[in-house]
Amino acid sequence: MSRPAERKKSWWARCCSCCASNNGEDIEDYAGVGGGNSGRSSRPSDRPRDPDATGSNTDRPSGDNSYPLDDLPSAETSRTALQIRSVDLLKTRNGENRRSHHTSDFEYDSLIVRRGQPFQVCLTFVRSFNPKSDQVTILLQMANGQPVTLPLVKEFDESGWGCQVSEASGEKVVVWVNTSAQAPIGKYQFSVKTQCPGGSYSHPTDAKNFLYLLFNPWCRLDAVFMDDEAWRQEYVLNENGRIYYGTEHQIGERSWNYGQFDPGVLDANMYVLDRCSLSPTARGDPIAVTRAISALINSMDDNGVIAGSWADDYVDGVNPVSWTGSVDILCRFHKTGHPVKYGQCWVFAGVTTTVLRCLGIPGRTITNFASAHDTDNTQTFDVYFDENMKPIEDKNSDSVWNYHCWNDCWMTRPDLPPGYSGWQAIDATPQETSSGIYCCGPSPLLAIKNGLINIKYDTPFIFSEVNSDKCFFQRMPNGQFKKVHVEERAVGHCISTKAVGSYARQDITYMYKYPEGSAEERNSVRTAAQYGNKPMPVAEPLQKEDVVMTIESQDGILAGSDIKVRILLKNASSSRRSVSLTMCVAVMYYNGVCKESFKNETREVVINPADAKAVGMLVSYKEYSSHLLDQAAMMLTVSGIVQETGQKLAKQHAFRLRTQELILKMHGDAIVGQPIIAEVIFTNPLDITLHNASFHVEGPGLQRPKVIPVGDIAPRKTVSCKEQFTPLRPGPRQFSAAFQSDELSQVYGVSEVEVCSS
């Protein structure tokens, strides 16, 4: 597929010229390319080793038949070339190679290994192997790249590349192959050549002899090393997850099947990586790889994986709320080469987690509630009102999303001062450009927490999402705007991810910001403001503020029910206060963009000294039903003026309607290779007919993604469907379902399934 003219330079060079690697395609950085051991030196014997790793780096399993070349059984030197009868990559899923490299779960029959850790191959020659006169060289080559040359050596050197004889018996030789812990990740063709007094021989390239090389969180020398096995199990090997949505007061969760081990997903990820056009050096650098991934998951610049849409019409694609996992999306993209329609933030984040874990980079999906979108790099979220304290819609370009999803990934940051390694934030949702490209991160969480927005990459944008102040401005008669109120705790609440080893929600707000209102948190805001386009916001104390307004709404309101909202006004003064209130309700997209308000009310409220008064507002189902969007979210904006003092009141409150969960039932025991039936049950909760209804079901190791149409559903009617599937892998699995119709969506269900071995 041809690229636009501007794509001729490598992605990394375009995105960050100051840090870009050369665009050359050789990988001499990693191995002594060419004959012999040119450029090699002895590896230190005290190389650090992860005690939990199996056969990591140069260490080989104890009790094997490994021995130096000089100790191998001798044989009479042949006067004929050493020809190869066969090459066995020992690639069986349950074999030692795949088990020790933690890749047995991949539903592939190929060799899949992790860098910085040896694996074995078996070579069969047409005659006996003579270690004194026969030379064997292994070559690993990525597409369009120079081969990495690995001759037999007695000791692995500092490059990490090399091979050693493990066992030799007549015509068969088992060889340890070790790769560098900084090797470019990707798909390598495996080939062998020999040299002896009788001549040289190059084994014909066999398209079936290839391997996938991944990042290695089990290797201490790998930049993605993670020294906690429970974390590795969760952030690399777990195929199932939870993604949180809603509002900070009404947090919902949807199951997400990452499916990084499903058939086709690894090849799809390699295709994504190839589309990044990274240099070989950059393909070995998780900083470059994750930054490129954050760009390629969206379609804005490179016709990447997912086309985003925040409209109401998805007729030419899939409604974002219908996706239940990443597998279908990635496989569609790999098959067509075109962006998959459509996605929103949780879809971008869910697919990004799949790509990270599949490639071996520890990753997790993050949800930030009340997430600010700062469009002008001020590190504040600005709201503008007219003279009557009504919102000026065409001027309010900043927004606060009910929630926003992105990703954390784990790596060292040798490009930064010490202390910034560990979790890094990246965001694949296309919001703002970075170096002219829609990408974001990686940004160290420690830098975000401390307001150090000069630390790369894109820390200012992520800081504003979690810790910017909300500033309210009113237009004066002369057309100028005056700051009338500042909310310091408006954004960055309940930052959530799935907990390690369970399906509980873990609150990690403390990793992104200090406690609200603390001295450390205020200092972080001041630090960030020093780098922003405007000074730190301070409300102009032109009027006495003795009336306090709060807004409350019911928790857990089901779609189809009436909504009751309560505005509480407290008078802290010793005099009576008269307040003119304006209340507007609008249906909103989850990204904070509101449609036109569909209900407006004004009230005159008198509050006695040191007293409080509550104002109620009812929004009936009939009033909001025709306006409801997929996310079932609304925004109440309340503004007011205290007549006696001129004090301005302004408050916005987002809330959402809950939808019921699907009921999932498993009929029979789940056993590998034996059919089982899943039943999905749904009851229409509304007094209207739901049209074009369907269920979307899937489950890694259980069921490939599938859409099951169920037609129209009458009011209050219950429907069910049964789906038969055959479990492929043992262990704990997750079967997920989502309901979609023209009138109602975002209805989910999940069932945990324990699959037994056959």
C-alpha positions in Angstrom: 0.0 0.0 0.0 1.5 3.3 -1.0 1.9 6.1 1.5 1.4 9.8 1.2 4.4 11.8 0.2 4.9 13.1 3.7 5.3 9.5 5.0 8.7 9.0 3.2 10.6 9.8 6.4 10.4 7.3 9.2 7.6 7.9 11.7 10.0 8.4 14.5 12.0 10.9 12.6 8.9 12.9 11.8 7.5 12.7 15.3 10.7 13.6 17.2 13.6 14.7 15.2 15.8 15.4 18.2 15.5 11.8 19.4 15.2 10.0 16.1 17.4 7.1 15.2 19.0 6.8 11.8 16.6 5.6 9.2 19.0 3.0 7.9 17.8 -0.6 7.8 20.8 -2.4 9.1 21.1 -3.6 12.7 24.8 -3.6 13.2 24.0 -1.9 16.5 23.0 -5.2 17.9 25.3 -7.9 16.4 28.7 -8.2 14.7 27.1 -8.4 11.2 29.4 -10.2 8.8 31.9 -13.0 9.4 33.6 -14.0 12.6 33.3 -12.1 15.9 34.2 -8.6 14.6 33.4 -6.0 17.2 32.6 -8.5 20.0 34.0 -8.6 23.5 33.7 -11.0 26.4 30.6 -10.8 28.4 31.1 -10.2 32.1 30.5 -13.3 34.2 28.5 -11.4 36.9 25.7 -10.3 34.6 22.5 -9.6 36.7 19.8 -12.2 36.4 16.1 -12.3 37.2 15.7 -15.2 39.7 12.1 -15.8 38.4 13.2 -16.0 34.8 13.6 -19.4 33.1 16.8 -19.6 31.2 17.2 -15.9 31.0 20.1 -14.3 29.1 23.2 -16.6 29.1 22.0 -19.0 31.8 21.0 -22.4 30.6 18.9 -25.0 32.5 20.9 -27.0 35.0 21.4 -30.7 34.3 21.5 -30.4 30.5 24.2 -31.7 28.2 25.8 -28.3 27.5 29.5 -28.2 27.2 32.3 -26.2 25.5 33.0 -26.9 21.8 36.4 -28.3 22.6 34.8 -31.1 24.7 32.5 -32.2 22.0 33.0 -35.8 20.7 35.5 -35.6 17.8 34.8 -36.9 14.3 36.9 -37.3 11.2 36.9 -34.2 9.2 34.9 -34.5 6.1 36.1 -33.4 2.7 32.5 -32.6 1.7 30.4 -29.6 2.6 28.3 -29.9 5.7 24.8 -30.0 4.3 21.7 -29.6 6.4 18.9 -32.2 6.1 16.4 -30.4 8.3 15.9 -27.5 10.8 13.6 -28.0 13.7 12.8 -24.8 15.6 11.2 -26.8 18.5 8.2 -24.6 18.3 5.4 -26.8 19.8 3.1 -24.8 22.0 3.8 -26.9 25.1 7.5 -27.4 24.4 10.3 -26.0 26.5 11.0 -23.0 24.2 7.4 -21.7 24.4 6.9 -22.6 28.0 10.1 -20.9 29.2 9.4 -17.8 27.2 5.8 -17.5 28.5 4.3 -17.8 25.0 2.4 -21.1 25.2 -0.9 -19.3 25.3 -0.5 -17.9 21.8 -2.8 -19.9 19.5 0.0 -20.2 16.9 2.1 -23.1 15.8 5.1 -20.9 15.3 8.2 -20.2 17.5 7.5 -17.2 19.6 10.3 -16.1 22.0 11.3 -13.1 24.0 14.5 -11.2 23.6 17.5 -11.5 25.9 16.6 -15.1 26.7 18.0 -18.2 25.0 16.0 -20.8 23.0 16.9 -24.1 21.4 16.8 -25.3 17.8 17.7 -28.7 16.5 19.8 -29.0 13.3 20.1 -32.3 11.4 23.0 -32.7 9.0 23.6 -35.2 6.3 26.7 -36.4 8.2 28.2 -36.3 11.6 29.1 -32.8 13.0 32.8 -32.2 13.7 33.2 -29.3 16.1 36.9 -28.9 15.3 36.5 -28.3 11.6 32.8 -27.5 11.0 31.6 -24.0 11.4 27.9 -23.3 11.7 26.3 -19.8 11.5 22.7 -18.9 12.2 21.1 -15.9 10.5 18.1 -14.0 11.7 16.6 -11.5 9.3 13.6 -9.2 9.4 11.9 -8.2 6.2 13.8 -5.6 4.3 16.6 -5.7 6.9 20.1 -6.9 7.0 20.6 -10.3 8.7 21.9 -10.7 12.2 24.8 -13.2 12.0 25.3 -15.6 14.9 28.3 -17.9 14.6 28.9 -20.7 17.2 30.9 -19.2 20.2 32.2 -20.5 23.5 30.8 -17.6 25.5 28.1 -15.1 24.7 29.5 -11.6 24.4 28.1 -8.2 25.5 25.9 -7.8 22.4 23.7 -10.6 23.6 23.6 -12.2 20.2 25.2 -15.7 19.8 24.7 -19.4 19.7 26.3 -22.4 21.5 26.1 -26.1 21.1 23.9 -27.7 23.7 24.0 -31.3 22.6 25.7 -33.1 19.7 25.0 -36.7 18.7 26.1 -37.8 15.3 24.1 -35.9 12.7 21.9 -34.1 15.2 23.0 -30.9 17.0 20.9 -29.0 19.5 22.0 -25.3 19.6 21.2 -22.6 22.1 20.4 -19.3 20.4 20.5 -16.1 22.4 19.2 -12.7 21.3 20.1 -9.2 22.6 17.9 -7.7 25.3 17.9 -4.6 23.1 17.0 -6.5 19.8 14.4 -5.1 17.5 11.1 -6.9 18.0 9.4 -8.4 15.0 9.2 -11.4 12.7 12.5 -13.0 11.8 13.4 -15.5 9.0 15.6 -18.2 10.4 18.3 -19.7 8.2 21.6 -21.6 8.5 24.9 -21.7 6.6 28.0 -23.9 7.2 31.7 -23.8 6.4 34.2 -26.6 6.5 37.4 -27.6 4.6 35.1 -29.4 2.1 33.3 -26.1 1.2 30.5 -23.8 2.3 26.8 -24.5 2.3 23.7 -22.3 2.7 20.5 -24.1 3.6 17.7 -23.0 1.2 15.4 -20.5 2.9 12.2 -22.1 4.1 9.3 -19.8 4.5 8.1 -22.0 7.4 11.3 -21.4 9.4 10.6 -18.1 11.1 10.2 -16.8 14.6 8.5 -13.9 16.4 10.7 -12.0 18.8 9.0 -10.0 21.6 9.9 -7.7 24.5 10.8 -9.6 27.6 9.5 -8.3 31.0 11.2 -11.4 32.6 14.7 -10.3 31.5 16.5 -7.8 33.8 18.4 -6.3 30.9 15.3 -5.5 28.9 13.9 -2.0 29.2 10.5 -3.4 30.0 11.7 -5.7 32.9 9.1 -5.9 35.6 10.3 -7.4 38.9 6.9 -8.8 40.1 5.5 -12.0 38.8 1.9 -11.2 39.8 2.2 -7.9 37.9 3.6 -9.7 34.9 0.7 -12.2 35.0 -1.7 -9.3 35.0 -0.1 -6.7 32.7 1.4 -9.1 30.1 -0.5 -12.4 30.2 -4.0 -11.6 31.3 -6.4 -11.6 28.3 -9.4 -10.3 30.1 -10.0 -6.9 31.6 -12.5 -4.3 32.9 -12.8 -0.8 31.5 -14.6 1.8 33.7 -17.0 4.5 32.4 -19.8 6.8 33.6 -19.2 9.6 36.2 -17.2 9.7 39.4 -20.5 9.3 41.3 -21.9 6.6 39.1 -19.0 4.4 38.0 -19.9 1.6 35.6 -17.7 -1.1 34.2 -17.6 -3.0 30.9 -15.7 -6.2 30.4 -13.1 -6.1 27.6 -11.5 -9.1 25.9 -7.9 -8.1 25.0 -7.4 -11.5 23.3 -3.7 -10.9 22.7 -3.2 -14.7 22.2 -6.0 -15.3 19.8 -5.3 -16.5 16.2 -4.4 -13.7 13.9 -3.7 -11.1 16.6 0.1 -11.4 16.8 0.3 -11.0 13.0 -2.0 -8.1 13.1 0.2 -6.5 15.8 3.3 -7.1 13.6 1.4 -5.4 10.8 0.7 -2.4 13.0 4.4 -2.2 14.0 5.4 -2.4 10.3 3.1 0.4 9.5 4.9 2.6 12.0 8.0 2.6 9.7 10.3 2.6 12.7 14.1 2.2 12.1 15.5 -1.1 13.5 17.0 0.8 16.4 13.7 2.3 17.3 11.9 -1.1 17.0 14.0 -2.2 20.0 13.2 0.8 22.1 9.9 0.7 24.0 9.8 4.5 24.2 9.8 4.8 20.4 7.4 1.8 20.0 4.8 3.0 22.4 4.9 6.5 21.0 4.4 5.1 17.6 1.6 2.8 18.8 -0.3 5.8 20.3 -0.3 7.3 16.8 -1.1 4.2 14.7 -4.0 3.0 16.8 -5.9 6.1 15.6 -6.5 6.9 11.9 -5.8 10.6 11.9 -2.4 10.7 10.3 -1.5 7.2 9.1 -4.8 5.5 8.3 -4.2 3.6 11.5 -6.3 0.9 13.2 -9.5 2.7 14.3 -11.4 5.6 12.9 -12.9 7.7 15.7 -16.4 9.1 15.7 -18.4 11.0 18.3 -21.5 11.4 16.2 -24.9 9.8 16.5 -24.8 8.0 13.2 -22.6 4.8 12.7 -24.5 3.4 9.8 -21.4 2.6 7.8 -19.6 1.0 10.7 -20.0 -0.4 14.2 -21.3 1.7 17.1 -18.4 2.0 19.5 -20.5 0.8 22.5 -21.0 -2.5 20.6 -17.4 -3.6 20.7 -16.5 -6.1 23.5 -12.9 -6.7 22.7 -9.9 -6.0 20.5 -9.6 -9.2 18.4 -12.2 -8.4 15.7 -10.9 -4.8 15.3 -7.2 -5.8 14.9 -8.0 -8.7 12.5 -10.2 -6.5 10.4 -7.5 -3.9 10.1 -4.9 -6.5 9.2 -7.2 -8.0 6.5 -8.2 -4.7 4.8 -5.4 -2.3 5.6 -8.1 0.3 6.3 -9.2 1.9 9.5 -12.0 0.1 11.3 -15.1 2.2 12.0 -15.8 3.3 14.7 -14.1 3.8 18.1 -14.1 6.2 21.1 -11.7 6.5 23.9 -12.3 3.2 25.6 -12.0 1.4 22.3 -8.7 3.1 21.5 -7.4 2.2 25.0 -8.6 -1.4 24.9 -6.9 -2.1 21.6 -3.8 -0.3 22.8 -3.6 -2.6 25.8 -3.9 -5.6 23.5 -1.0 -4.4 21.3 1.2 -3.6 24.3 0.6 -7.0 26.0 0.9 -8.9 22.7 4.3 -7.3 22.0 5.5 -8.0 25.6 5.2 -4.4 27.0 3.4 -4.4 30.4 0.3 -2.3 29.9 -3.1 -1.5 31.5 -6.2 0.5 30.6 -6.8 3.7 32.7 -10.0 5.7 33.2 -10.0 9.2 34.5 -13.3 10.6 35.6 -14.0 14.3 35.0 -11.1 14.5 32.5 -10.3 18.0 31.2 -9.5 18.6 27.6 -7.3 21.7 27.5 -7.2 23.0 23.9 -5.0 26.0 24.4 -2.2 24.8 26.6 -3.2 27.0 29.6 -3.3 24.1 32.1 -6.8 25.4 33.0 -10.3 24.4 31.9 -12.2 27.6 31.0 -16.0 28.1 30.9 -17.5 31.3 29.5 -20.9 32.9 30.4 -22.7 35.9 28.9 -23.9 38.9 30.9 -26.9 36.9 32.3 -24.7 34.0 33.3 -25.8 31.7 30.5 -23.1 29.5 28.9 -21.7 30.8 25.6 -21.6 27.5 23.7 -19.5 28.7 20.7 -16.7 30.0 23.0 -16.4 27.0 25.3 -13.8 25.0 23.4 -12.3 23.4 26.5 -14.4 20.5 27.8 -14.5 18.1 30.7 -15.2 14.6 29.6 -17.3 12.5 32.0 -14.5 10.1 31.7 -11.6 9.5 29.4 -9.5 6.3 28.9 -5.9 6.0 28.1 -3.0 3.6 28.9 -0.1 3.1 31.2 2.9 1.1 30.0 6.0 0.0 32.0 9.6 0.8 31.0 12.8 2.5 31.9 13.4 6.0 30.7 17.2 6.3 30.0 16.4 9.5 28.0 15.4 11.3 31.2 17.0 12.1 34.5 17.0 9.3 37.1 13.6 8.6 38.8 11.2 8.7 35.9 11.2 5.0 35.0 8.2 2.8 35.7 4.6 3.6 34.6 4.3 5.9 31.6 1.0 7.3 30.2 0.2 7.1 26.5 -3.1 8.1 24.8 -4.1 6.8 21.4 -7.4 8.8 21.3 -6.8 11.6 18.8 -7.4 14.9 20.7 -4.4 17.2 20.1 -1.3 16.9 17.9 2.2 16.3 19.3 5.0 17.4 16.9 2.4 17.6 14.2 1.0 14.1 14.7 -1.9 12.8 16.7 0.0 10.9 19.4 0.5 11.3 23.1 3.2 10.0 25.4 4.9 8.2 26.9 4.8 10.6 29.9 6.1 9.5 33.3 3.4 9.4 36.0 5.9 10.9 38.5 6.3 14.0 36.2 2.5 14.3 35.8 2.0 14.1 39.6 4.6 16.9 40.3 3.5 19.2 37.5 6.8 18.9 35.7 5.3 19.4 32.3 8.7 20.1 30.7 9.4 16.3 31.0 8.7 14.6 27.7 6.5 13.4 26.1 3.2 15.5 26.1 3.1 15.8 29.9 1.3 19.2 29.7 -1.7 17.7 28.1 -2.0 14.8 30.4 -1.4 17.0 33.5 -4.3 19.2 32.4 -6.5 16.1 32.1 -6.0 15.2 35.8 -5.2 18.4 37.7 -6.2 21.6 35.9 -8.4 24.2 37.6 -11.8 25.1 36.3 -12.2 28.8 35.7 -15.5 30.6 35.1 -15.5 33.9 33.1 -18.4 36.3 32.6 -18.8 38.7 29.7 -19.0 42.3 30.9 -21.0 45.1 29.1 -17.9 46.3 27.4 -17.3 42.9 25.9 -14.4 41.9 28.1 -14.4 38.8 30.2 -13.9 38.8 34.0 -12.9 35.7 36.0 -15.7 35.2 38.5 -15.0 31.8 40.1 -12.3 29.1 40.2 -12.9 25.5 41.1 -9.8 23.8 42.2 -11.2 20.3 42.5 -13.2 20.0 39.3 -11.1 17.4 37.4 -9.2 14.2 37.8 -11.2 12.0 40.1 -11.3 8.2 40.8 -8.6 7.4 38.3 -9.2 3.7 37.9 -7.8 0.4 36.5 -8.5 -3.2 37.0 -6.8 -4.6 40.1 -4.0 -7.2 39.9 -5.3 -10.7 40.2 -9.0 -9.8 40.6 -11.8 -8.0 38.8 -12.1 -5.3 41.5 -11.6 -1.6 40.6 -8.3 -0.2 41.8 -8.2 3.6 42.4 -4.7 4.9 41.4 -5.5 8.6 41.6 -2.6 8.8 44.1 -0.2 7.9 41.3 -1.3 10.8 39.1 -1.8 13.6 41.7 -1.4 14.5 45.4 -4.5 14.7 47.6 -6.8 17.5 46.4 -6.2 20.7 48.3 -2.9 19.5 49.8 0.1 21.8 49.8 1.9 19.3 47.4 -1.1 19.3 45.0 -1.3 23.1 44.9 2.5 23.3 44.4 2.2 20.9 41.4 -0.5 23.2 39.9 1.8 26.3 40.4 4.7 24.4 38.9 2.7 23.5 35.8 1.3 27.0 35.5 4.9 28.4 35.1 5.1 26.6 31.8 1.5 27.3 30.6 0.3 30.0 28.3 -1.5 31.9 31.2 -0.5 32.5 34.8 -2.1 30.5 37.6 -5.8 31.4 37.8 -7.0 33.4 40.8 -10.6 34.6 41.1 -10.9 38.3 41.3 -12.3 39.0 44.9 -14.6 41.8 43.7 -17.7 40.6 45.7 -18.3 38.9 49.0 -19.0 35.2 48.6 -21.3 34.1 51.3 -23.8 31.9 49.4 -22.6 28.3 48.6 -24.3 26.2 46.0 -24.1 22.4 45.7 -25.9 20.0 43.3 -27.1 16.5 44.1 -28.6 13.8 41.9 -29.9 10.3 42.5 -27.5 7.4 42.2 -28.3 4.5 40.0 -31.2 5.9 38.0 -32.2 3.4 35.4 -32.9 4.5 31.8 -36.6 4.9 31.5 -37.1 6.5 34.9 -37.8 10.1 35.9 -34.8 12.1 37.2 -34.8 14.2 40.4 -32.1 16.8 40.9 -31.6 18.9 44.1 -29.8 22.2 44.2 -28.9 23.3 47.8 -28.2 26.9 48.6 -26.6 27.8 51.9 -26.5 31.4 53.3 -23.5 31.9 55.5 -24.2 35.6 56.2 -26.2 37.3 58.9 -28.5 38.9 56.3 -31.2 37.6 54.0 -30.1 36.7 50.5 -32.1 36.7 47.3 -30.8 34.5 44.5 -31.9 34.4 40.8 -31.2 30.9 39.5 -31.1 29.6 35.9 -31.1 25.9 35.4 -30.4 24.2 32.0 -30.4 20.4 31.3 -28.8 19.1 28.1 -28.0 15.6 26.9 -24.2 15.3 26.5 -21.7 13.1 24.8 -19.3 11.5 27.3 -16.6 13.8 26.0 -18.3 16.8 27.6 -19.9 18.1 24.4 -23.5 19.0 25.0 -26.4 19.1 22.6 -28.8 22.0 22.9 -30.5 22.1 26.3 -34.0 20.5 26.3 -35.2 21.9 29.6 -34.7 25.4 31.1 -36.1 26.8 34.3 -35.6 30.0 36.3 -36.2 30.4 40.0 -36.2 33.2 42.5 -35.0 31.9 45.9 -34.9 33.8 49.2 -32.6 32.4 51.9 -32.8 33.5 55.5 -29.6 34.4 57.5 -27.5 31.3 58.4 -30.1 29.1 56.7 -30.3 26.8 53.7 -32.9 26.2 51.0 -33.2 23.3 48.6 -34.5 23.7 45.0 -35.8 20.6 43.3 -36.0 19.9 39.6 -37.7 17.0 37.9 -36.7 15.7 34.5 -39.3 13.2 33.2 -38.6 10.3 30.9 -40.9 11.8 28.3 -38.8 15.0 28.4 -35.4 13.3 27.8 -36.3 10.1 25.9 -36.1 11.5 22.4 -32.8 13.2 23.2 -30.9 10.4 24.8 -27.5 9.3 23.3 -25.6 6.1 23.6 -23.9 7.1 26.8 -27.1 8.1 28.5 -25.4 11.1 30.1 -26.7 14.6 30.9 -25.3 17.9 32.1 -27.1 20.2 34.5 -25.7 23.8 34.4 -26.9 26.1 37.2 -25.9 29.7 37.3 -27.2 32.5 39.5 -26.7 36.0 40.9 -27.1 37.1 44.5 -29.0 40.3 44.3 -27.7 41.9 47.5 -24.0 41.4 46.8 -23.7 40.7 43.1 -22.0 37.4 43.9 -22.0 35.1 40.8 -22.9 31.4 41.2 -21.9 28.8 38.7 -21.9 25.0 38.8 -22.1 22.1 36.4 -23.1 18.6 37.3 -22.8 15.6 35.0 -24.8 12.4 35.7 -25.7 9.3 33.8 -28.6 6.8 33.6 -27.8 3.2 34.3 -28.7 0.3 32.0 -29.5 -3.1 33.3 -27.0 -6.0 32.8 -27.4 -8.9 30.5 -28.0 -12.3 32.1 -25.5 -14.9 31.0 -25.9 -18.6 31.7 -23.6 -21.5 30.9 -25.3 -24.9 30.2 -22.9 -27.7 30.9 -19.3 -28.1 32.0 -16.5 -26.2 30.2 -14.0 -28.7 29.0 -11.3 -28.2 26.3 -12.5 -29.6 23.0 -16.1 -30.3 24.1 -19.0 -28.1 23.0 -20.8 -25.9 25.6 -23.8 -23.7 25.3 -24.0 -20.1 26.5 -27.4 -18.4 26.9 -27.8 -14.6 26.8 -31.0 -13.1 28.3 -32.2 -9.5 27.9 -35.4 -7.7 29.0 -36.5 -4.4 27.3 -36.8 -1.9 30.2 -38.5 0.8 28.1 -42.1 1.4 27.1 -41.1 1.6 23.4 -40.1 -1.1 20.9 -36.4 -1.5 20.4 -35.4 -1.9 16.7 -32.6 -3.8 15.0 -31.4 -5.4 18.2 -28.4 -7.7 18.3 -26.0 -9.4 20.7 -22.2 -9.2 20.3 -20.4 -12.1 22.0 -16.8 -13.2 22.4 -14.3 -14.7 24.7 -10.5 -15.4 24.4 -10.0 -19.2 24.2 -13.7 -19.7 24.1 -15.5 -17.9 21.3 -14.4 -15.8 18.3 -16.2 -12.4 18.1 -19.7 -12.9 16.7 -22.8 -10.8 16.1 -26.2 -12.4 16.7 -29.2 -10.4 15.3 -32.5 -10.7 17.4 -34.7 -8.3 15.5 -37.2 -5.9 17.2 -38.1 -6.3 20.8 -41.5 -5.1 22.1 -41.8 -3.0 25.3 -41.0 -4.9 28.5 -40.4 -8.2 26.5 -37.7 -10.7 27.4 -35.6 -12.3 24.6 -32.8 -14.9 24.8 -30.4 -16.6 22.4 -28.1 -19.6 22.8 -24.7 -19.9 21.3 -22.6 -23.0 21.2 -18.8 -22.8 21.4 -15.9 -25.2 22.0 -13.3 -24.1 24.6 -9.7 -24.2 23.2 -7.6 -23.5 26.2 -7.9 -24.5 29.9 -8.0 -22.2 32.8 -10.1 -19.2 33.9 -11.8 -17.6 30.9 -14.3 -14.8 30.3 -17.4 -14.9 28.1 -18.7 -11.4 27.3 -21.8 -10.1 25.6 -23.1 -6.6 24.6 -26.6 -5.6 23.5 -27.2 -3.0 20.8 -30.3 -1.5 19.3 -31.3 1.8 17.7 -32.9 3.1 20.9 -30.8 1.5 23.6 -27.2 0.4 23.9 -24.4 0.1 26.4 -25.9 -3.0 28.0 -23.3 -5.6 29.0 -22.9 -8.9 30.6 -20.0 -11.2 31.5 -19.6 -14.7 32.8 -16.5 -16.2 34.3 -15.8 -19.7 32.9 -13.4 -22.2 34.4 -12.3 -24.5 31.6 -11.0 -27.9 32.5 -8.4 -29.9 30.5 -9.9 -32.7 28.5 
